[in-house]
Structure formats: C-alpha cells, structure tokens
Amino acid sequence: MRVLFIAANTEKINIVPMPLGLHDVAAATEEGGHEVLVLDLMTLTDSQSCIRDSVLSFHPDVIGISVRNIDDQVMHGARFLLDDVKEVVRRCRQLSNAPIVLGGAGYSIFPEAVLDYLEADMGIQGEGEAVFPQLLSRLSRQADLSGLPGLYLRGRGLQGGRIYVRDLGDLPISGVDRFWAAYDRNLWVPFQTRRGCPMNCSYCSTATIEGRTIRKRSPEKAIEDLKNFVEAGFSQFYFVDNTFNLPASYAAKICRLIIHQGLHVSWRCIFYPGKVDEDLIGLMADAGCREVSLGFESGCERILKNMNKRFNPDDVRRTSLCLAKRGIRQMGFLMLGGPGETRASVLESLAFADSLPLDTVKVSQGIRIYPDTALAKIALDEHIISPDDNLLAPAFYMVRDIEEWLKETVTLKMAERPHWIT
Ligand code: B12
C-alpha cells in the first residue's frame, strides 16, 4: 500500500521536536513492504500546498497523522492546539478518499475524543510500529478490523486490547539516512532507549501512552544507532525516555558506551530526582549530559506524598547539588495548586526552589487533569470535573481559595527572577 504520513505538530514551545515516533512507525511500515512518504509540517513553509501536492502526486491508500500536543498545559490562557490538526484532516479529506489513521502521544491520551474532534476514521493508541503494518495488511485485504490491539474506530470504540512490545530491540528504528537526512544538524535529536514508567505520579498521563513497565533496547544497539547519527553530522540529542536514570544500571551502561565509543555528543534528558547516585551523575557529565529536566514539582513533603512521589525534598536537594557540582544544568519544575495545597505549602515550595542551584525554574499554576489518573478521580469527587467530561478541552485542578493569591505571589516572585518561567 502507499502510505502518506503527516507529522502535524508545528509548535516550537520550548524546543523544535522532530517526529521520532512517526518516523519509527514509517520505518516499520516500509519494512512491512509498503511505500511511504513522510511530511513533517514543522519543516514546511506552506504546508497546505505541500499536502495538496503530495496527496495528488502520491495517491496514498492510507494517510497516517501523528498528534503530539493537545494543549500547552498552561492554566491561565491555555492554548488548545488541535484546530490546526483538524484543518490538516479536513484538507486530506477534500483531496483523497484514503482512510485517515491517527496516532501519537496526544492521541493516545484521548483516543476516542480526538478521533471525534478531528473527524478522522481510526486511531492506534500507544506504540504504532507493530499494529500499523497489521492494520495495513487488513485494509489491503478489506478484512475485518476487529481484534487489532489498540485500534479505535470512530463511533465503534476499541477493537482489541493493547499489547506492549517487550523487547524494543524487536522494533525497527528510523535509520538516520532514510528519515533524518534533511534535518538541521543543530537541532536536539530526540533519542529513545526505553519506554514505560512505573512511577504512577497522581497526575501523569504517561502510563496511558507507554504503559507502566519499563521496556528497553539493548544499550549496545542503542549506542550503535546514536553513532550513526553522529556520523551523519548530528551532535545534540534529547533522551526522550521518561526517566533517564531508571534503572540506574541501564543509564550507567549507556553513558559508559558513549564514553567508550568516544562520541562527542551533548545531550539533555528527563531525570528522576529521588535516590541520588553520585557515580551515575559523574558518568552522565563525562558522557556529555549538559542539562536535565528535574520534575520535583513541590518542595513540601506532604504535597509530594499527595502526588504519589517517592522522594522527599532532601533527596531532591542532594540530587540538585550533585548535578551542579558536575556542571550539569538543571531545569526545575513546580506544579502548584494541586490537592491539599495551601498558602504555606506554596511558600515552602517557592523557597525550596529558590534554595537550589537551578538554572531555570518552570512554575505551573494548576495541574492539567488527564483521564484515568488519581488526580482525575479526586477532581471528580470534588466536582471540579463532571463524569461526562472527556477532558480534551484543558481542565485543571486548582485549590480555588488560593488561585488569585497564587497568581499574585508567583508574579511577584518571578519579577525578581529572570530565570523563572511559566
Ligand atoms: C520528551 C518529551 C518532551 C521533550 C521533547 C524533546 C524532543 N526533542 O522531542 C520536551 C521536554 C522538550 C517536551 C516539551 C513539551 N511537551 Co512533551 N513530552 C515528551 C514525552 C515524555 C516523550 C515524547 C517522545 O518523544 N516520545 C517518544 C516517541 C518515540 O513516541 P511517540 O512520539 O509518542 O510515538 C509513538 C506512538 O505515539 C505512536 N505514534 C506516533 N505517531 C504516530 C502516527 C501514527 C499514524 C500511528 C499509527 C502511531 C503513531 O508510535 C510511536 C512509536 O511507538 C511525552 C510523554 C510521553 N511519554 O509520550 C511528553 C508530551 C508529548 N509532552 C507534552 C507537552 C504538553 C509538552 C509541551 C507543550 C510542554 C510545554 N508547555 O513546554 C512542550 C511542547 C514541545 C513542542 N514544541 O512541541 C504532552 C502532550 C499532551 C498535551 N497535553 O498536549 C505529553 C504527552 C506529556 C504529558 N503531559 O502527558 N516534551
């Protein structure tokens, strides 16, 4: 079959993320014997005419679209980001009768609501490498689609229970020569070694996207792949694994291999702030880690417990000091206004963030409520959301009687701290 893939994200907030997941699904599709064309709308100046030209010349049998962001997760003046994607779907419909299949992180959190909103035909929740080629095979035979894992049909719901590929080494990856050749060598290339997160933080949507079990690629294979990127001229990478340092032994192996191979790379990652491991942080620095995202979210032990975090402020402090000692930049995160938050706990968190050697602090007011999370259950019990709310339109948990005070307090604090952002 002929498959046109469209990476619909055009947001440049924080970073220009290249569409790693879509490329991986495209690679698996090619490996399945299909013909593939990929459009990354982020790289196009006139995406509408590019879509038109591609559809009219390529004549796709199926169109796959990735949906990364739903919104910017900012409570005050939230930006809803699906309307441009809706326009892409509409455009494809005007030009082609090919079925439109959705996938991606944002899609996976709200599989039915996004299908309805975007008026696409079907979608695959979670990783697409295994299921998308199976879907193509059924479509090409006009076979029944029931039973396909993680497949949603619009108006007909889930067709089969999801499965998670246990060994990521079994999946094809998007080779640098085939899918990445045209990208700017100065971008931070997303790079993945593991999927899944066992942490179960009360507000987090990751389990819905990637599952709770950590699944890995072999470190040797991962670094071989990294080396291919380096040989192609890339030198900056963003490890998109949910928590780079879990498990620590795996992370250490990755770092040792980078050092051993003499790869001169700079990289960033998401770092779990509990259980400081000085040796690992040292290895990370030696292997080229320049910055970590440190999602501690609060400096108050009681609130950390409410969020189901498995660390306390002392753990965060030790980690932060150790990172600073090794010259790794840190972006700290605060999420204020969640269940149990009071003025005192907010002040404690602000003072805590102030006391750490953080290079940037991102302060969120209110917590985005995602389906199937402990936070959604609390919000429902407290009548902040209703049972029929699909949560696609950004909904936030905020302790009502501190909302205005919090806004003023954060504004005042930030006025004197240029490295704090919202
Ligand atoms: C790493 C990461 C970042 C990094 C990006 C680094 C980089 N260079 O890419 C940083 C920290 C910078 C970041 C920033 C932001 N992020 Co972010 N990020 C992630 C994270 C943890 C992983 C994304 C990733 O690369 N995954 C790896 C790839 C391989 O997976 P994938 O793209 O999902 O693809 C797989 C499947 O989805 C599927 N698939 C993908 N496409 C397609 C297409 C088809 C047709 C099919 C069938 C299947 C399919 O198959 C793929 C392979 O298995 C996710 C959470 C998560 N666990 O997914 C959040 C996540 C995507 N981010 C999110 C958000 C909100 C943001 C920000 C807006 C936050 C902000 N205000 O700054 C910005 C936006 C950045 C931008 N410009 O777009 C949200 C999006 C949901 C929402 N509410 O919109 C997520 C889901 C986190 C969350 N809160 O739940 N992010």
Residues whose N, C-alpha, C, O or C-beta is under 5 A from the ligand:
A	BS01	B12	E11 K12 I13 N14 I15 V16 P17 M18 L20 G21 L22 D24 V25 G64 I65 S66 R68 N69 I70 D71 D72 Q73 V101 L102 G103 G104 A105 G106 I124 G126 E127 G128 E129 F132 W188 V189 P190 S205 T206 I209 Y238 V240
